[in-house]
Structures are given as structure tokens and as C-alpha cells.
Amino acid sequence: MQPRVWAEVDHRAIAANVRTLQSVVGPGCDLLGVVKADAYGHGLCEVASTLVHSGIRRLGVAQLAEALALREAGITASIVLLGPLLDDELEPAVRHDVQPTLHTLEQIGPLARACERSRRRTPLPVHLFVDTGMGRFGCSPADTLRLATAIARSERLELAGIATHLGCADARDPRPTERQLAHFSELLLALARRGLRPPLAHAAASAALLRFPSARHELCRPGLALYGVDPRGARARGIELRPALRLCSRLVLLKHLPAGASVGYGARWRAPRPTRLGVVACGYHDGYPVALSGEGDPDRAGRVLVRGHSAAVLGRVSMDALAIDLTEIPEARAGDTVTLLGRDGEQRLLVEQLAHRAGTIPYELLCRIGPRVERRHLHRPAPPRPSGQPGRRSARPHPRNAPTMAR
């Protein structure tokens, strides 16, 4: 039995994007592949395996459960936890060789003691996170030297990197990003003068990697661009990224409506003429946003692809279904594939376009693809063997099923 909603993840596209981004940053800079949030909806462990197979040596996650799921799946690459650790996560992080980011002086002692309790034989690599202007994670620039000194003096920790995050790298105005980069460069010089400059500095995620050459230090942290989505400016610079995800559903019902008939909750759309309507087995539970409902402005309504032709969304998007106009696609039949995101023949729907119509960002649309949407992984290289189970292929681990931590 075929699923009613599925997402096809093209691993050849992801590998091609790795090569493209590596060519942009050049040989003096490595890529840290960001796979947080289930690899932006593409599949955490499957994507991580492809990134490692493509030469990525470091992965970035937001939560420890994601890191533990990667270790359980047999991923041995370095894993950097980009958000702060909680107290009950310290020892599991140490045991599974996860590299934390440190944001306050108070985090250093408990982490060092967790290393001692875990009987770790070598210092744990850590990354000092500095807030250069985003106002979220990281220590203040004024505290950077104090924290770097404390880490360097610890016998249990090793200062492997220093990081910041750029809050406006995808904005039209480059000046906020330039100010943050200038602050970061000043800090790196100050650390170097005191012999505290770590081997890795990293500030650039996808947008900054593509737009600001001065943000490319020893390491860059692409996320969105790995999945073929333009964070702003890649295509304008002739950098071709290949979208990796295609979201599909099926037509489950076709019917004819007379002129004046209404469609959907609230009866916000009425047929201006006799209309051939199709019902698609996908709704907002599956990640298709209500904001793309066809209730008013046609420039804001969603579009889907059927048999290589574009069709408009009619009425409000429901939890499990949406209606589309098939009047100009008479060959459409029940059971046909409907492309909600991606390519069908010569036509394609980019997530950037859908996000613009929906008044949101591509990140949100990708991450909202629901749990009942089956992921089909195409052209995937052989996965690693799961830890502790030689010779057996891994089931699809997910942070929900990661090894439990002490609560």
C-alpha cells in the first residue's frame, strides 16, 4: 500500500551541495554540517551518514538527544552541540564524546567534574560561544578572555574552538553583520596576543558563508544550504544549489462544482464558474501551511503540481486535506501524484517561493513536515553500522528514541 503523503530526499543532491559549498569556502576552511531539527526535516541519521560519506568531519546539533541518536546509529564524526547543556546532560555528553559549547563561567566547573566522574582519559574538546550582537547564546565579549583562560587552565577541558552566530546575515543591509564580524575579529586578535586563540574559529552559517568572505574562518556551519535552499543570494552569485526534498501526496477525490458553490471551512472561497475540484490527502498536520489557503489574494494562495501542470489551492487548508482547481487539467485522475514541493516534469516549486507566499521562512516549512509523512531516501550511500550491533543495519533512530538520560 502506497502512503498518502511522502517526502523524497535526494542524497545525491546533498552530496553535490557539499561539494559546491566546499568549493566556495576553499581548501583552508572546513564545513561543519548542521543536522539539528531532524536535519531540517530531511532525516537526522540518514543525512548525517551522507555528509560524512561526502567528506564532512564535524556535525552540529542543537540538543543532546540528537547527538546520542547519531552515536547510536554508528556516526563517529565529531559532534558539536551548538546550544547549552543542562546539568543532567553533562555526563552523557562526556561519555558519548560530544563537544559542548560553553556560554558562561559557571558551566566550566560542572563540565570538568563530569569528565572526572566519567573517567575520561583525554581533555574534552569544547567551543567557547561569544555573543557579538545577536543577544541570544554566548558570553559577552568582555568575558571572553576570562572564560578562555579558565578553560585553558582546566586539566579536563581543551579549548578547541570559538564561535559566534550572525543574526542578520540574510538581511539586505550588510552593516549589522559587518559589525558582528568586526567584533569577532577583534576578539580573535586579543586571544591570539595572549596565546589563547583556539585552532578553530567559526561564525558563518549558510547565508554568511555565501555572502561574507570575511566570515569564513577555519570552519563554517552550513545548514539550509546543504539541503539546496538559498538562504539569500546564492543563485544571484551563480552558485547553484540542488534542492534535496520533494514533498508529494495523492489525489483522493475529484468532483464537479457549480458556479457559486463554496469550498472549505468558513466558506471563504466560492467558485466563479463551474469548477473541477480535486481533494489532496495532505493538510496542515503534514506541514502544508494554512497560510497557503486559497481564500483571498491569489498571489498568496498555494500552488501544487499535477501531471506537470500548476493548480491553485481552493479554500482553507484542512488538517488532513486540501482542495485544488483541476479545471484546466482534465487528464488528472484519482490516485495521481500531487507535488506540493519540488519538481514535476519541467515545473518546480521551491520552498523559498512557498515560504514567501506563506509569509514565513524556508526553515519553518521544512521543519514542519509532519511525523506521518514517510521519508523516502533516494541514492543514499551505505550507512554506518550501528554502535554495539556489528553486522546489523540501523533502524531509523530519532531523538525521541535516543538513549535516555538521567532526569
Backbone hydrogen bonds in HBPLUS format (Angstrom, degrees):
<---DONOR---> <-ACCEPTOR-->    atom                        ^
c    i                          cat <-CA-CA->   ^        H-A-AA   ^      H-
h    n   atom  resd res      DA  || num        DHA   H-A  angle D-A-AA Bond
n    s   type  num  typ     dist DA aas  dist angle  dist       angle   num
A0006-TRP N   A0248-CYS O   2.96 MM 242  5.41 161.9  1.99 143.7 148.4     1
A0248-CYS N   A0006-TRP O   2.82 MM 242  5.41 177.4  1.82 174.7 174.7     2
A0007-ALA N   A0374-GLU O   2.75 MM 367  6.10 161.0  1.78 160.2 162.5     3
A0376-ARG N   A0007-ALA O   2.73 MM 369  6.03 164.2  1.75 162.3 164.6     4
A0008-GLU N   A0246-ARG O   2.77 MM 238  5.05 159.6  1.81 152.5 155.5     5
A0246-ARG N   A0008-GLU O   2.91 MM 238  5.05 149.4  2.01 142.0 151.4     6
A0009-VAL N   A0376-ARG O   2.82 MM 367  6.02 167.0  1.84 154.4 157.7     7
A0378-LEU N   A0009-VAL O   2.83 MM 369  5.87 167.0  1.85 155.4 159.8     8
A0010-ASP N   A0244-ALA O   2.77 MM 234  4.90 164.3  1.79 147.1 151.7     9
A0013-ALA N   A0010-ASP O   3.20 MM   3  5.46 129.1  2.47  99.3 111.3    10
A0014-ILE N   A0010-ASP O   3.37 MM   4  6.82 152.0  2.45 140.8 147.9    11
A0011-HIS N   A0378-LEU O   2.95 MM 367  6.00 168.0  1.96 161.1 162.7    12
A0015-ALA N   A0011-HIS O   3.02 MM   4  6.21 163.9  2.04 146.5 150.4    13
A0016-ALA N   A0012-ARG O   2.94 MM   4  6.11 151.7  2.02 140.9 149.0    14
A0017-ASN N   A0013-ALA O   2.92 MM   4  6.17 150.0  2.01 147.0 155.1    15
A0018-VAL N   A0014-ILE O   3.00 MM   4  6.34 148.4  2.10 147.7 156.2    16
A0019-ARG N   A0015-ALA O   3.16 MM   4  6.50 159.9  2.20 147.0 151.2    17
A0020-THR N   A0016-ALA O   2.96 MM   4  6.24 156.1  2.01 146.4 153.5    18
A0021-LEU N   A0017-ASN O   2.91 MM   4  6.06 169.2  1.92 153.2 155.4    19
A0022-GLN N   A0018-VAL O   2.91 MM   4  6.04 157.7  1.96 151.3 158.0    20
A0023-SER N   A0019-ARG O   3.01 MM   4  6.19 148.0  2.12 142.7 150.8    21
A0024-VAL N   A0020-THR O   3.11 MM   4  6.43 138.8  2.29 140.4 151.7    22
A0024-VAL N   A0021-LEU O   3.12 MM   3  4.98 123.9  2.45  90.6 105.1    23
A0025-VAL N   A0021-LEU O   3.08 MM   4  6.41 162.0  2.11 154.9 157.2    24
A0026-GLY N   A0022-GLN O   2.98 MM   4  5.94 144.4  2.11 142.0 151.5    25
A0029-CYS N   A0026-GLY O   3.42 MM   3  6.05 165.0  2.44 121.0 121.9    26
A0030-ASP N   A0218-GLU O   2.93 MM 188  6.17 171.6  1.94 140.6 138.5    27
A0220-CYS N   A0030-ASP O   2.98 MM 190  6.43 143.5  2.11 152.7 163.9    28
A0032-LEU N   A0220-CYS O   2.73 MM 188  5.96 159.1  1.78 167.0 173.8    29
A0033-GLY N   A0058-ARG O   2.95 MM  25  6.37 142.7  2.09 160.1 148.5    30
A0060-GLY N   A0033-GLY O   2.87 MM  27  5.95 154.9  1.94 135.4 135.6    31
A0034-VAL N   A0222-PRO O   3.05 MM 188  6.06 170.8  2.06 159.5 157.2    32
A0035-VAL N   A0060-GLY O   2.90 MM  25  5.96 159.8  1.94 160.5 163.0    33
A0039-ALA N   A0035-VAL O   2.90 MM   4  3.90 144.4  2.03 120.8 118.0    34
A0039-ALA N   A0036-LYS O   3.04 MM   3  5.14 113.6  2.49  98.4 114.3    35
A0040-TYR N   A0036-LYS O   3.08 MM   4  6.50 157.1  2.13 154.4 159.9    36
A0041-GLY N   A0037-ALA O   3.11 MM   4  6.53 146.4  2.23 146.9 156.5    37
A0041-GLY N   A0038-ASP O   3.00 MM   3  5.07 119.0  2.39  95.9 111.3    38
A0043-GLY N   A0038-ASP O   2.92 MM   5  5.07 165.5  1.94 143.6 139.3    39
A0042-HIS N   A0039-ALA O   2.97 MM   3  5.19 158.6  2.02 108.3 115.4    40
A0047-VAL N   A0043-GLY O   2.99 MM   4  5.85 164.0  2.01 151.9 156.9    41
A0048-ALA N   A0044-LEU O   3.00 MM   4  6.11 162.6  2.03 149.2 154.8    42
A0049-SER N   A0045-CYS O   3.02 MM   4  6.11 158.0  2.07 143.9 149.0    43
A0050-THR N   A0046-GLU O   3.21 MM   4  6.51 154.9  2.27 143.0 149.3    44
A0051-LEU N   A0047-VAL O   2.88 MM   4  6.18 158.1  1.92 157.5 163.9    45
A0052-VAL N   A0048-ALA O   2.98 MM   4  6.22 165.1  2.01 154.4 157.6    46
A0053-HIS N   A0049-SER O   2.94 MM   4  6.11 158.1  1.99 145.0 151.8    47
A0054-SER N   A0050-THR O   2.91 MM   4  6.09 129.3  2.17 137.7 151.4    48
A0054-SER N   A0051-LEU O   3.02 MM   3  4.96 130.3  2.27  92.8 106.9    49
A0056-ILE N   A0051-LEU O   2.95 MM   5  5.36 160.2  1.99 149.6 143.1    50
A0055-GLY N   A0052-VAL O   3.05 MM   3  5.23 163.8  2.08 110.5 113.3    51
A0078-SER N   A0057-ARG O   3.25 MM  21  6.40 140.5  2.41 165.0 154.3    52
A0059-LEU N   A0078-SER O   2.83 MM  19  6.24 153.8  1.90 153.1 161.5    53
A0080-VAL N   A0059-LEU O   2.79 MM  21  6.16 167.3  1.80 166.7 169.8    54
A0061-VAL N   A0080-VAL O   3.05 MM  19  6.40 159.3  2.09 158.2 162.2    55
A0082-LEU N   A0061-VAL O   2.79 MM  21  5.95 168.4  1.81 174.0 171.5    56
A0066-GLU N   A0063-GLN O   3.09 MM   3  5.55 133.7  2.31 107.8 118.9    57
A0067-ALA N   A0064-LEU O   2.94 MM   3  5.05 113.1  2.40  99.6 116.0    58
A0068-LEU N   A0064-LEU O   2.91 MM   4  6.26 159.3  1.96 160.4 166.5    59
A0069-ALA N   A0065-ALA O   3.01 MM   4  6.16 150.7  2.09 141.5 149.1    60
A0070-LEU N   A0066-GLU O   3.10 MM   4  6.39 150.5  2.19 144.8 152.3    61
A0071-ARG N   A0067-ALA O   3.02 MM   4  6.38 158.4  2.07 150.0 155.7    62
A0072-GLU N   A0068-LEU O   2.90 MM   4  6.09 159.6  1.94 148.1 153.9    63
A0073-ALA N   A0069-ALA O   3.06 MM   4  6.22 137.9  2.24 137.3 148.0    64
A0073-ALA N   A0070-LEU O   3.15 MM   3  5.08 126.3  2.46  92.7 106.6    65
A0075-ILE N   A0070-LEU O   2.99 MM   5  5.36 161.0  2.03 155.5 149.5    66
A0074-GLY N   A0071-ARG O   3.01 MM   3  5.20 161.2  2.04 108.3 113.8    67
A0387-SER N   A0072-GLU O   3.25 MM 315  5.36 139.4  2.42 115.1 126.5    68
A0099-GLN N   A0079-ILE O   2.81 MM  20  5.97 166.5  1.83 176.7 172.0    69
A0081-LEU N   A0099-GLN O   2.86 MM  18  6.02 163.1  1.89 149.1 154.0    70
A0089-GLU N   A0086-LEU O   2.92 MM   3  5.32 157.6  1.98 115.0 122.0    71
A0090-LEU N   A0087-ASP O   3.34 MM   3  5.61 168.1  2.36 110.6 114.0    72
A0093-ALA N   A0089-GLU O   3.07 MM   4  6.12 155.6  2.13 147.8 154.8    73
A0094-VAL N   A0090-LEU O   3.03 MM   4  6.33 157.2  2.08 152.0 158.4    74
A0095-ARG N   A0091-GLU O   2.87 MM   4  6.06 171.0  1.88 161.8 163.9    75
A0096-HIS N   A0092-PRO O   3.08 MM   4  6.13 148.2  2.18 143.6 150.7    76
A0098-VAL N   A0093-ALA O   2.94 MM   5  5.08 173.1  1.94 155.0 155.0    77
A0097-ASP N   A0094-VAL O   3.12 MM   3  5.14 164.1  2.14 109.3 111.1    78
A0127-HIS N   A0100-PRO O   2.95 MM  27  6.34 155.3  2.01 152.2 159.4    79
A0102-LEU N   A0127-HIS O   2.79 MM  25  6.16 152.9  1.86 151.4 159.6    80
A0129-PHE N   A0102-LEU O   2.95 MM  27  5.84 176.8  1.95 158.7 159.8    81
A0107-GLN N   A0104-THR O   3.27 MM   3  5.61 155.6  2.33 105.5 112.3    82
A0108-ILE N   A0105-LEU O   3.22 MM   3  5.74 155.5  2.28 113.4 119.8    83
A0111-LEU N   A0107-GLN O   3.35 MM   4  6.34 155.5  2.41 142.3 149.0    84
A0112-ALA N   A0108-ILE O   3.00 MM   4  6.21 161.2  2.03 155.1 160.6    85
A0113-ARG N   A0109-GLY O   2.95 MM   4  6.21 159.3  2.00 157.0 162.9    86
A0114-ALA N   A0110-PRO O   2.95 MM   4  6.14 145.8  2.07 140.0 149.3    87
A0115-CYS N   A0111-LEU O   3.01 MM   4  6.35 148.1  2.12 146.6 154.8    88
A0116-GLU N   A0112-ALA O   3.09 MM   4  6.45 149.7  2.18 142.6 150.8    89
A0117-ARG N   A0113-ARG O   2.88 MM   4  6.18 162.2  1.91 152.5 156.6    90
A0118-SER N   A0114-ALA O   2.95 MM   4  6.04 147.7  2.05 141.2 150.1    91
A0120-ARG N   A0115-CYS O   3.12 MM   5  5.50 171.5  2.13 160.5 160.5    92
A0119-ARG N   A0116-GLU O   3.03 MM   3  5.02 156.0  2.09 102.7 110.1    93
A0124-LEU N   A0156-ARG O   2.85 MM  32  6.29 158.8  1.90 147.8 142.2    94
A0158-GLU N   A0124-LEU O   2.91 MM  34  5.67 154.9  1.97 137.9 132.2    95
A0126-VAL N   A0158-GLU O   2.83 MM  32  6.00 153.4  1.90 172.4 168.7    96
A0160-ALA N   A0126-VAL O   2.86 MM  34  5.53 144.1  1.99 149.7 161.4    97
A0161-GLY N   A0126-VAL O   3.33 MM  35  6.66 147.8  2.44 143.5 143.0    98
A0128-LEU N   A0161-GLY O   2.88 MM  33  6.29 152.6  1.96 148.8 143.8    99
A0163-ALA N   A0128-LEU O   2.79 MM  35  6.15 160.2  1.83 155.2 158.5   100
A0139-CYS N   A0129-PHE O   2.88 MM  10  6.37 156.5  1.94 147.2 141.6   101
A0130-VAL N   A0163-ALA O   2.80 MM  33  6.11 164.2  1.82 162.5 166.4   102
A0131-ASP N   A0139-CYS O   2.73 MM   8  5.52 177.4  1.74 156.4 157.3   103
A0143-ASP N   A0140-SER O   2.96 MM   3  5.40 144.4  2.09 112.6 122.6   104
A0144-THR N   A0141-PRO O   3.19 MM   3  5.19 158.7  2.24 104.3 110.9   105
A0147-LEU N   A0143-ASP O   3.02 MM   4  6.27 163.2  2.05 160.6 164.9   106
A0148-ALA N   A0144-THR O   2.88 MM   4  6.06 167.3  1.89 157.1 161.2   107
A0149-THR N   A0145-LEU O   2.92 MM   4  6.00 156.7  1.98 146.4 152.4   108
A0150-ALA N   A0146-ARG O   3.05 MM   4  6.25 157.7  2.10 143.6 149.6   109
A0151-ILE N   A0147-LEU O   2.93 MM   4  6.18 160.1  1.97 155.3 160.2   110
A0152-ALA N   A0148-ALA O   2.97 MM   4  6.12 161.7  2.00 145.8 151.2   111
A0153-ARG N   A0149-THR O   3.01 MM   4  6.20 141.2  2.16 144.7 154.6   112
A0154-SER N   A0151-ILE O   3.07 MM   3  5.24 146.4  2.18 103.1 113.2   113
A0160-ALA N   A0158-GLU O   2.98 MM   2  5.77 109.1  2.49 115.5  98.7   114
A0200-LEU N   A0160-ALA O   3.29 MM  40  6.25 139.4  2.46 139.0 149.1   115
A0162-ILE N   A0200-LEU O   2.89 MM  38  6.42 140.1  2.05 146.0 158.2   116
A0202-HIS N   A0162-ILE O   2.98 MM  40  6.50 152.3  2.05 154.6 161.4   117
A0164-THR N   A0202-HIS O   3.12 MM  38  6.69 144.7  2.25 149.5 156.5   118
A0171-ALA N   A0168-CYS O   3.02 MM   3  5.20 166.5  2.04 113.7 116.9   119
A0178-GLU N   A0174-PRO O   2.95 MM   4  6.16 159.1  1.99 156.9 163.8   120
A0179-ARG N   A0175-ARG O   2.92 MM   4  6.14 152.6  1.99 153.4 159.9   121
A0180-GLN N   A0176-PRO O   3.07 MM   4  6.37 160.2  2.11 146.3 151.2   122
A0181-LEU N   A0177-THR O   2.91 MM   4  6.15 163.6  1.94 154.9 159.3   123
A0182-ALA N   A0178-GLU O   2.96 MM   4  6.11 149.9  2.06 141.1 149.2   124
A0183-HIS N   A0179-ARG O   3.00 MM   4  6.32 158.9  2.05 151.5 156.4   125
A0184-PHE N   A0180-GLN O   2.96 MM   4  6.22 160.4  2.00 151.1 156.6   126
A0185-SER N   A0181-LEU O   2.90 MM   4  6.10 160.6  1.94 149.3 154.2   127
A0186-GLU N   A0182-ALA O   3.03 MM   4  6.25 155.9  2.09 148.2 154.2   128
A0187-LEU N   A0183-HIS O   3.06 MM   4  6.37 153.3  2.14 147.3 154.4   129
A0188-LEU N   A0184-PHE O   2.98 MM   4  6.29 156.0  2.04 151.1 157.8   130
A0189-LEU N   A0185-SER O   3.03 MM   4  6.29 156.2  2.09 148.1 153.8   131
A0190-ALA N   A0186-GLU O   2.97 MM   4  6.22 156.4  2.03 145.9 152.6   132
A0191-LEU N   A0187-LEU O   2.91 MM   4  6.16 158.4  1.95 152.2 157.6   133
A0192-ALA N   A0188-LEU O   2.92 MM   4  6.10 156.2  1.98 144.9 151.9   134
A0193-ARG N   A0189-LEU O   2.97 MM   4  6.21 154.3  2.04 149.6 155.5   135
A0194-ARG N   A0191-LEU O   3.11 MM   3  5.30 135.1  2.32  99.9 112.1   136
A0196-LEU N   A0191-LEU O   2.77 MM   5  4.80 162.3  1.80 150.8 144.9   137
A0195-GLY N   A0192-ALA O   3.07 MM   3  4.95 164.2  2.10 105.3 109.1   138
A0221-ARG N   A0204-ALA O   2.66 MM  17  5.90 176.3  1.66 170.7 170.1   139
A0209-LEU N   A0205-ALA O   2.91 MM   4  5.90 156.9  1.97 156.3 163.8   140
A0210-LEU N   A0206-SER O   3.15 MM   4  6.38 152.0  2.23 149.9 156.0   141
A0211-ARG N   A0207-ALA O   2.93 MM   4  6.05 146.1  2.05 148.2 158.6   142
A0212-PHE N   A0208-ALA O   2.83 MM   4  5.06 162.1  1.86 138.2 142.2   143
A0215-ALA N   A0212-PHE O   2.91 MM   3  5.50 162.5  1.94 120.8 126.7   144
A0216-ARG N   A0213-PRO O   3.15 MM   3  5.55 165.8  2.17 113.7 118.1   145
A0226-LEU N   A0223-GLY O   2.97 MM   3  5.51 135.7  2.18 113.9 125.6   146
A0227-TYR N   A0224-LEU O   3.04 MM   3  5.54 142.7  2.19 110.3 120.2   147
A0229-VAL N   A0224-LEU O   3.41 MM   5  5.67 163.5  2.44 138.6 135.9   148
A0228-GLY N   A0225-ALA O   3.00 MM   3  5.03 163.1  2.03 109.3 111.3   149
A0244-ALA N   A0227-TYR O   3.10 MM  17  5.31 153.1  2.17 139.8 133.2   150
A0237-ARG N   A0233-GLY O   3.15 MM   4  6.19 128.3  2.43 134.9 145.6   151
A0237-ARG N   A0234-ALA O   2.99 MM   3  5.24 139.2  2.17 101.8 113.7   152
A0239-ILE N   A0234-ALA O   2.91 MM   5  5.04 158.9  1.95 148.9 142.2   153
A0238-GLY N   A0235-ARG O   3.00 MM   3  4.95 161.6  2.03 107.7 110.1   154
A0247-LEU N   A0341-LEU O   2.79 MM  94  4.87 142.8  1.93 129.0 141.5   155
A0340-LEU N   A0247-LEU O   2.82 MM  93  5.44 153.6  1.89 150.7 158.4   156
A0341-LEU N   A0247-LEU O   3.28 MM  94  4.87 145.9  2.40 139.2 135.3   157
A0249-SER N   A0338-VAL O   2.81 MM  89  5.06 149.6  1.91 144.6 154.3   158
A0338-VAL N   A0249-SER O   2.78 MM  89  5.06 165.0  1.80 133.5 134.3   159
A0281-ALA N   A0250-ARG O   3.12 MM  31  5.88 164.2  2.14 161.1 163.9   160
A0251-LEU N   A0336-ASP O   2.93 MM  85  5.41 153.0  2.01 149.4 158.1   161
A0335-GLY N   A0251-LEU O   2.67 MM  84  5.04 158.7  1.72 137.6 145.4   162
A0252-VAL N   A0279-VAL O   2.89 MM  27  5.81 167.5  1.90 166.5 170.8   163
A0279-VAL N   A0253-LEU O   2.81 MM  26  5.15 160.5  1.85 153.4 156.4   164
A0255-LYS N   A0277-LEU O   2.93 MM  22  5.34 156.5  1.99 151.1 156.8   165
A0277-LEU N   A0255-LYS O   2.75 MM  22  5.34 157.9  1.80 168.8 172.6   166
A0257-LEU N   A0275-THR O   2.76 MM  18  5.12 168.1  1.77 157.1 161.4   167
A0275-THR N   A0257-LEU O   2.90 MM  18  5.12 157.8  1.95 144.9 152.3   168
A0261-ALA N   A0258-PRO O   3.16 MM   3  5.79 164.1  2.19 139.7 140.3   169
A0260-GLY N   A0271-ALA O   2.71 MM  11  4.93 163.0  1.74 139.3 145.5   170
A0271-ALA N   A0261-ALA O   2.81 MM  10  5.45 160.5  1.85 155.0 159.0   171
A0263-VAL N   A0269-TRP O   2.99 MM   6  5.67 143.0  2.13 155.0 160.7   172
A0267-ALA N   A0264-GLY O   3.12 MM   3  5.56 157.6  2.17 131.6 133.5   173
A0326-LEU N   A0276-ARG O   2.73 MM  50  5.22 156.8  1.78 164.3 166.9   174
A0278-GLY N   A0324-ILE O   2.94 MM  46  5.22 162.7  1.97 148.5 152.5   175
A0324-ILE N   A0278-GLY O   2.82 MM  46  5.22 154.7  1.89 151.3 158.8   176
A0280-VAL N   A0322-LEU O   2.80 MM  42  5.34 176.7  1.80 170.4 171.4   177
A0282-CYS N   A0280-VAL O   2.85 MM   2  5.61 141.2  2.00  99.4  90.6   178
A0322-LEU N   A0280-VAL O   3.13 MM  42  5.34 146.5  2.25 140.2 148.5   179
A0286-ASP N   A0283-GLY O   3.02 MM   3  5.48 139.8  2.18 109.7 120.4   180
A0288-TYR N   A0283-GLY O   3.26 MM   5  5.48 156.9  2.32 136.2 129.3   181
A0284-TYR N   A0318-SER O   2.88 MM  34  6.25 153.8  1.95 142.3 148.9   182
A0287-GLY N   A0284-TYR O   3.13 MM   3  4.87 154.7  2.19  95.4 103.1   183
A0285-HIS N   A0319-MET O   3.14 MM  34  5.27 164.8  2.17 131.6 135.6   184
A0370-GLY N   A0286-ASP O   3.07 MM  84  4.30 158.8  2.11  94.0 100.5   185
A0292-LEU N   A0289-PRO O   3.08 MM   3  5.73 166.5  2.10 115.5 119.8   186
A0293-SER N   A0290-VAL O   2.90 MM   3  5.42 151.2  1.98 125.4 125.2   187
A0302-GLY N   A0292-LEU O   2.84 MM  10  4.54 157.3  1.89 134.0 127.3   188
A0294-GLY N   A0315-GLY O   2.88 MM  21  4.62 140.8  2.03 141.0 133.8   189
A0315-GLY N   A0294-GLY O   2.99 MM  21  4.62 142.1  2.13 124.3 114.2   190
A0300-ARG N   A0297-ASP O   3.00 MM   3  5.43 156.9  2.05 113.0 120.4   191
A0313-VAL N   A0302-GLY O   2.97 MM  11  5.29 155.9  2.03 148.4 143.5   192
A0304-VAL N   A0311-ALA O   2.87 MM   7  5.31 158.2  1.91 152.0 159.4   193
A0311-ALA N   A0304-VAL O   2.80 MM   7  5.31 153.9  1.87 151.0 155.2   194
A0305-LEU N   A0339-THR O   2.93 MM  34  4.96 159.0  1.98 142.2 148.7   195
A0339-THR N   A0305-LEU O   2.89 MM  34  4.96 163.5  1.92 149.6 151.8   196
A0306-VAL N   A0309-HIS O   2.78 MM   3  5.24 157.2  1.83 150.9 157.2   197
A0309-HIS N   A0306-VAL O   2.90 MM   3  5.24 161.3  1.94 115.2 121.5   198
A0325-ASP N   A0312-ALA O   2.93 MM  13  5.51 147.6  2.04 151.2 161.6   199
A0314-LEU N   A0323-ALA O   2.74 MM   9  5.25 168.1  1.75 134.8 137.8   200
A0318-SER N   A0321-ALA O   2.90 MM   3  5.20 151.7  1.98 168.1 176.4   201
A0329-ILE N   A0326-LEU O   2.95 MM   3  4.97 162.2  1.99 108.5 113.6   202
A0332-ALA N   A0329-ILE O   3.13 MM   3  5.85 170.6  2.14 124.4 127.3   203
A0336-ASP N   A0333-ARG O   3.08 MM   3  5.73 157.2  2.14 139.3 141.1   204
A0342-GLY N   A0349-LEU O   2.90 MM   7  4.95 152.9  1.97 133.5 141.4   205
A0349-LEU N   A0342-GLY O   2.75 MM   7  4.95 155.7  1.81 133.8 140.5   206
A0344-ASP N   A0347-GLN O   2.86 MM   3  5.41 165.0  1.88 151.9 154.8   207
A0347-GLN N   A0344-ASP O   3.18 MM   3  5.41 149.9  2.28 131.7 128.1   208
A0353-GLN N   A0350-LEU O   3.01 MM   3  5.26 122.7  2.35 101.1 114.8   209
A0354-LEU N   A0350-LEU O   3.13 MM   4  6.56 161.8  2.16 154.2 158.5   210
A0355-ALA N   A0351-VAL O   2.88 MM   4  5.96 160.2  1.92 146.9 152.8   211
A0356-HIS N   A0352-GLU O   3.06 MM   4  6.22 153.7  2.13 140.9 147.6   212
A0357-ARG N   A0353-GLN O   3.05 MM   4  6.36 161.6  2.08 151.1 155.6   213
A0358-ALA N   A0354-LEU O   2.90 MM   4  6.09 151.6  1.99 148.0 156.4   214
A0359-GLY N   A0355-ALA O   2.96 MM   4  5.99 110.9  2.45 138.5 154.2   215
A0360-THR N   A0355-ALA O   2.93 MM   5  5.03 169.5  1.94 148.3 148.9   216
A0359-GLY N   A0356-HIS O   3.22 MM   3  5.14 154.2  2.29  98.2 106.0   217
A0364-GLU N   A0361-ILE O   3.11 MM   3  5.66 123.9  2.44 112.8 124.2   218
A0366-LEU N   A0362-PRO O   3.08 MM   4  6.31 169.5  2.09 163.1 165.0   219
A0367-CYS N   A0363-TYR O   2.99 MM   4  6.14 164.2  2.01 153.0 157.8   220
A0368-ARG N   A0364-GLU O   2.97 MM   4  5.96 130.0  2.23 144.5 156.0   221
A0369-ILE N   A0366-LEU O   3.45 MM   3  5.83 168.8  2.46 109.1 112.1   222
A0373-VAL N   A0370-GLY O   3.22 MM   3  5.64 162.2  2.25 112.4 117.3   223
A0389-GLN N   A0386-PRO O   3.30 MM   3  5.73 161.1  2.34 131.9 130.6   224
A0392-ARG N   A0389-GLN O   3.23 MM   3  5.86 163.3  2.26 141.0 140.9   225
A0401-ASN N   A0398-HIS O   2.66 MM   3  5.35 146.8  1.76 126.6 136.4   226
A0402-ALA N   A0399-PRO O   3.23 MM   3  4.94 169.4  2.24 102.4 104.4   227
